[in-house]
Amino acid sequence: MKRIVQMKFLRILYTLIFAVAVLLFFGWAYPHHLHYQEQYQLFLFDTAYVWDVVRLPGGIADLLGRFCTQFFLFAWMGALIIALLLSGVQLLTLRLARWGHLYGLSFIPACLLWLFLLDENALLGGVWAVALTLLASWIFDHVPRGWTRRILLFVAIPVLYWIVGPVCVLFFLLQAPRLPLAASKKEGTQPVESVWYYGAFVILVLMVVVLSFHLPVPAERLWYGIHYHRYPTQIPWLMWAATLSVFVFTLIARAWAARHSSRPDKTMAGFTVALPSFVLVAAVMGTLVWKNANFKAEKVMRYDFMARYQQWNRILDTISKEKPNNQIGVTVQNLALGMKGMLTQHMFEYNQNGIVGLLPDVGTDAISPLPTAEAFYQLGMISVAQRTVFEAQEAILDFQKSGRCYKRLAETNLILGSYEVSRKYLLALRKTLFYRDWADETLQLLGDEKAIANHPEYGRLRQMTYKENFFFGDRVTPQMLESLYRSNTDNRLAYEYLIAFYMLTGDREGYDRFLHNTH
């Protein structure tokens, strides 16, 4: 009895160690990947939005993933959610496998999902799909054998397909009649079980085939998943490896348990094996996680995050310790220097990339345009910033909307006086959890010219923006910056950027002409 209590304590301790490791990794070493995930979705507490998600196979898991992702606005809260979810996967794997000497293997599926989440385009809905499938399998294991179980199996697989998507194949595999311990040998019902089992499989296949003719998604995505990865054509191999590893581990563990069922004391003697197996898996999987983590992308996302929240002092502290050497980092670095009036004096103390590092050409992706749009916004090029943000949002690969983009589009339209358009974005943000208060406050400004003029940010930017319409090409020119500065000579940032533009291009003639005309 003492040995059993000791084993239960150790299992709880190992799971707790795993959860803490996940929490510290995502909260301390990988927080900006969580911020990245949050900014490329917009979870709305709205029936039309919910229906649009759940009407497709796997929609329930996707909805849960989106709901949790909104909390990634706060990195430690997001890290806690991931830690609890992966720990749940490990515990359910442990329950389904009916633990024996091979205890450490129960962490492998959860660790593979951890590896899956290292990809910034991996969606949390995929992890929820695995967790819900394991939960359904564990509940189904407690259903008494007989006709009730057979009928429930027939119904559960297609229903589960709609809830979690094709990951439900794991449920099907775990109910295999010849899986060790899946059915009692005394019942002698293997032929009957097999008929119902394969009948349920036929129903699942026919369901997918029929849906491929009626749903507005490519047929192949019904087989490998709609809501597991942001890239529509990307097959999430790591998530599928985690899914299938549950079945493989369960098969091995149950076979081991069946072999040693007549020697329960020796099976419990696995106490001496549990610790080494856990340490071995922890060492191997921990190494894989650290080696495959994209810390270079994490640094880039950190600069983007700091620009989003206008943390200019923090940016200056960061670049004093490590000089950025990528386009986004250099763009944010120069913007922070300009906002502090230090660009023209200190720009060459840091890495530069020509004018591309000052105001880069706007790309066609959803990532790189946002720091550039922040520079346009702070310069007073509000219309250009608005167009850039809108195009970035439309480039999101899984066609979601962005809370960050919606907020900025509401602001740019408010500054430009397009109040009804701004209202549209603000009313949408009112249906969110964390943008609601800001949307309520900003709605009060619509149409109130005096309040906008007195606003410390919107009033200033309205005074700085262009007073005349002009054609904006794909590249910022010194003439655009000069026009921006001459329309409001208090626009110190436009002055800094114009001088920096001449210095980076070596245009001494343009530089002298501008200074002569200015004085």
Secondary structure, 3 states (H helix, E strand, C coil): CHHHHHHHHHHHHHHHHHHHHHHHHHHHHCHHHHHHHHHCCCCCCCHHHHHHHHCCCCHHHHHHHHHHHHHHHCHHHHHHHHHHHHHHHHHHHHHHHCCCCCHHHHHHHHHHHHHHCCCCCECHHHHHHHHHHHHHHHHHHCCCCCHHHHHHHHHHHHHHHHHHCHHHHHHHHHCCCCCCCCCCCCCCCHHHHHHHHHHHHHHHHHHHHHHCCCCCCCCCHHHHCCCCECCCCCCCHHHHHHHHHHHHHHHHHHHHHHHCCCCHHHHHCCHHHHHHHHHHHHHHHHHHHHHHCCHHHHHHHHHHHHHHCCCHHHHHHHHHHCCCCCHHHHHHHHHHHHHCCCHHHHHHHCCCCHHHHCCCCCCCCCCCHHHHHHHHHHHCCHHHHHHHHHHHHHCCCCCCCCHHHHHHHHHHHHHHCCHHHHHHHHHHHCCCCCCHHHHHHHHCCCCCHHHHHHCCCHHHHHHHCCCCCCCCCCCCCHHHHHHHHHHCCCCHHHHHHHHHHHHHHCCHHHHHHHHHHHC
